[in-house]
């Protein structure tokens, strides 16, 4: 079964001893960054007016499913979902590259072991249940 990006991030943050009281905030911010990156990419062909209209319609929506329905009025949902997966993968790789130099040997080993266990599942982390 494919793990959600939230559970993967939670595990990685635990391994690197990220402050417990800041984990949820980090995960939400990460999800928001993935959505922003995906939206910027998938809406590139739209006119500036259409982009602004879409942003205004979804800016205060907290339910990802509701936002996705509105996004589907402007772009293909399949394209948006693929772009979210790509953005999530890219941002996750960037995150790992950023933290790697500061890890202790023990943290690096634990992280390598965890990531290797994920690679046994050929699917990429997904953006399931994005932010609440």
N, C-alpha and C positions, 0 to 999 in steps of 0.2 A: 504494500500500500504506500502511496506517495505521501510524504510528509508535507505539511503546509510550511510556508516560509516563516510563519510565526513560531512554530515549534522548533524549527531549525535554528532560528535566531535566538530563541530562548536558551537552547542547549549551548550554542556558541558563546553567548553572553555569560552563561554560568561557567563554562570552561575558562574564560578569560577573567573571571572574577569581577565582572561588571557590577556596579552597585545595584543591589536588589531593588531598591526603591526607584531606580531610573530605567529598569528594563522595559517596562510597558511603554513608557514615553518614547524610548528609542525605537521600539518595534512599530509604534504608530507613525513616528516620523519617517522611518524607513519605508513603510507602506505608502505614505503620502508622496515620498520622493519617487517611488516606482510609478505611481499613478501619474504624477506630473510629467515624468520623463516619457511615459507611454503616450499620454495625451498630446504632448508637444510633437511627438513623432507622427502619430496617426492622423493628426489634424493639419499637418503641414500643407497638404493640397488645398485646404479650405481658404476662402477669402478671410481677411482680417475681421470683417463684419460677422461672418458666420462663427469664427473662433470666439469672438467676444460674446456673441449670443449664447453659444454653448457654455462657456465659462460662467456666465451670469445665471444660466439655468441650473448648473450643478454645484455652484460654489458653496451653498449652505446645506447640501444634502449629505447626510451622514451614512445612509444605507447604500453600500456599494451596488447592490442589485438595482435599486431605483436609479442611481446615477448611470449605470450601464444601459438601462433602457433608454434614457435620454441621449446618451452618447450614440446609441444605435440609430437615432434619428438623423445623425450627421455622418457617421462612418460605419463600415461593416463591423459588426460585433466580433466576428472571427478575426479580423485584422487587429482590432483593439485587444482581444485576449492574447493573441500571439505577441503583440507588441508589449503587453504587460509582462508576459513570461520572459521575453528578451530583456526588458528593462530590469526586471527583478534579478535575473541571472547576472547581468553586467554589474549592477550595483552591489550584489552580494560578492562577486569576485573582487571588485574595487575595495569593499570593506575588508575582506580577508587580506588583501595586499597591504592595506593601510595598517592593520593591527599586527601583522606578522613580525616586523622588526622589534616590537616592544614586548613580545611574549617571552616568558621564561621557557627553559627547555622542557619543563614538565607540562606547561600549557600547550606548547607547540606539539608535543607528542600526543597529548590528549586530543587536541584539535585534529591532528592528522588521522588518528584512529577513528574519531567520529566521522570525519569527512569521507574516509575510506568506506565506512559502513554505509554511507549514503550512496556511494558510487556503485554499490552492489545492485542498487535499484537504478536502472538506466534513465529514468525520467528525471527531468529538471525540477527544482523546487518551484512550486506554483504560488500564485497569489490567492490562496483560498481564504475566504472570510476576511477580506483585507483589513479594514480598520473599523472599530466599533465606536 
